[in-house]
Amino acid sequence: MKIYSERWIIKYLLSDHGVCLGLDTKRCSYLFLLSRAGYTAQRRPVGDKVVENLDYEIPLIVAELREERRLSQRAGP
């Protein structure tokens, strides 16, 4: 089961796999994700579409965020 809304300033996704909330501002977007894999809070670029691009599937979103983190740690400062 998935329930989501992209209509308001606070976006939400509720599924059997967890909860995802997004907050859009003029400067950036914030992503809050609670799943079986744990909790994530990230500041994202304005207009970020990671949730939409992964078809609102929390396990895919978690995997993508982990991969982004891994790649950014490899690249260094």
C-alpha positions in Angstrom: 0.0 0.0 0.0 1.2 3.5 -0.9 -0.4 6.9 -0.1 1.4 10.0 -1.2 0.8 13.7 -2.0 2.9 16.2 -3.9 0.3 19.0 -3.7 1.4 21.1 -0.7 4.6 22.6 0.6 4.9 19.5 2.8 4.9 16.3 0.7 4.3 12.9 2.2 4.6 9.3 1.4 3.2 6.6 3.6 3.8 2.9 2.7 4.2 -0.5 4.2 8.0 0.2 4.0 8.0 3.4 6.0 7.3 7.1 6.0 8.8 9.9 3.8 8.3 13.6 4.3 9.5 16.4 2.1 9.6 20.1 2.8 10.2 22.5 -0.1 11.5 26.1 0.5 12.9 28.7 -1.9 16.5 27.8 -1.0 16.4 24.0 -0.7 14.3 20.9 0.0 14.4 18.7 3.1 13.9 15.0 3.0 12.9 13.0 6.1 12.8 9.3 5.8 11.9 6.6 8.4 12.1 3.0 7.3 13.2 -0.4 8.5 16.7 0.6 7.5 16.6 3.5 9.9 16.1 7.3 9.9 17.5 9.8 7.4 17.2 13.6 7.3 18.9 15.4 4.4 19.0 18.8 2.8 18.5 18.4 -0.9 18.7 20.8 -3.9 15.6 22.9 -4.8 13.3 20.8 -7.0 14.9 17.5 -6.1 12.9 14.6 -7.6 14.6 11.6 -6.0 11.3 10.3 -4.6 9.3 10.8 -7.8 12.1 9.4 -10.0 12.1 6.2 -7.9 8.3 5.8 -8.2 7.6 6.5 -4.5 9.3 3.2 -3.5 10.9 3.6 -0.1 13.4 0.7 -0.4 14.7 2.2 -3.7 14.9 5.7 -2.2 16.9 4.3 0.8 19.3 2.5 -1.6 19.8 5.6 -3.8 20.5 7.8 -0.7 23.1 5.3 0.5 24.7 5.2 -2.9 24.9 9.0 -3.0 26.4 9.1 0.4 29.0 6.4 -0.5 30.0 8.2 -3.6 30.3 11.5 -1.9 32.5 10.0 0.8 34.7 8.4 -1.9 35.1 11.7 -3.7 36.4 13.4 -0.5 36.2 17.1 0.5 
